[in-house]
Amino acid sequence: MNDIKVYVDVLVEFNEDGVMLPRLITWEDGAKYEIDRVVDIRPAPAARAGGGGDRYTVMVKGKRTFLFFERNASLQGNNIGRWFVERKAG
């Protein structure tokens, strides 16, 4: 449980422009967190966990947090990438 990078299940939708918008995060213990709002999407590294991809700044229960989409390097197949969050210290 010391890993800083935590891969999570994310329910997403795509808008009419093809933008991927996360709507629900399922944490490793099965707890589900609804995303109230996507504030920002930009390419950015995960400062503490390493790696990078697209950093989504999202609001969950009124608090700002980061959700990362790590793209798969392969352009073939159905796996285009996976989602992770940085585990809180403590």
C-alpha positions in Angstrom: 0.0 0.0 0.0 3.1 2.3 -0.2 2.7 2.9 -3.9 2.1 6.6 -4.7 0.5 5.9 -8.1 -2.9 4.2 -7.7 -4.6 2.9 -10.9 -8.3 3.4 -10.7 -11.4 2.5 -12.7 -13.0 5.6 -14.2 -16.4 6.0 -15.9 -16.0 8.4 -18.8 -18.2 10.0 -21.4 -17.2 11.7 -24.7 -18.7 15.0 -25.7 -19.6 15.7 -29.3 -16.1 17.0 -30.0 -14.6 13.7 -28.9 -13.2 15.1 -25.6 -13.0 12.4 -22.9 -14.6 13.6 -19.7 -14.3 11.5 -16.5 -17.5 11.2 -14.4 -16.9 8.6 -11.7 -13.8 7.3 -10.0 -13.8 3.8 -8.3 -11.1 3.7 -5.6 -9.1 0.5 -4.9 -11.4 -0.4 -2.0 -14.5 -0.1 -4.2 -15.6 3.3 -2.9 -17.1 5.4 -5.7 -16.6 9.2 -6.1 -18.7 11.2 -8.4 -16.8 14.0 -10.3 -18.7 17.2 -9.8 -16.8 19.1 -12.5 -13.8 19.0 -14.8 -11.9 22.2 -14.3 -8.9 21.7 -16.6 -7.3 19.2 -18.9 -3.6 19.5 -19.9 -0.5 17.4 -20.7 1.4 17.3 -17.4 3.6 15.0 -15.4 2.5 13.5 -12.1 4.8 15.4 -9.7 5.0 12.8 -6.9 4.2 9.5 -8.7 6.2 10.0 -11.9 4.9 9.3 -15.3 2.7 11.6 -17.2 0.0 12.0 -19.7 -3.1 14.1 -19.5 -3.7 15.7 -16.1 -7.4 16.3 -15.3 -8.1 18.8 -12.6 -11.4 17.7 -11.2 -13.7 18.6 -8.3 -14.9 15.8 -6.1 -17.2 16.6 -3.1 -16.1 20.3 -3.5 -12.4 19.6 -3.3 -9.9 20.0 -6.1 -7.8 16.9 -7.0 -5.8 15.6 -10.0 -6.7 12.6 -12.1 -4.2 11.4 -14.7 -4.7 9.6 -18.0 -1.6 7.6 -18.9 -1.7 6.9 -22.7 -0.7 3.5 -24.0 2.3 3.8 -26.4 0.8 1.2 -28.7 -1.6 2.5 -31.3 -3.1 -1.0 -31.8 -5.8 -2.8 -29.8 -8.5 -1.6 -27.4 -6.3 -0.5 -24.5 -5.7 3.2 -25.2 -4.5 4.0 -21.7 -5.3 3.9 -18.0 -6.2 6.2 -15.2 -4.3 6.9 -12.0 -4.3 9.2 -9.0 -1.5 10.1 -6.6 -2.1 8.6 -3.2 -2.3 11.1 -0.4 0.6 11.1 2.0 -0.1 10.1 5.5 
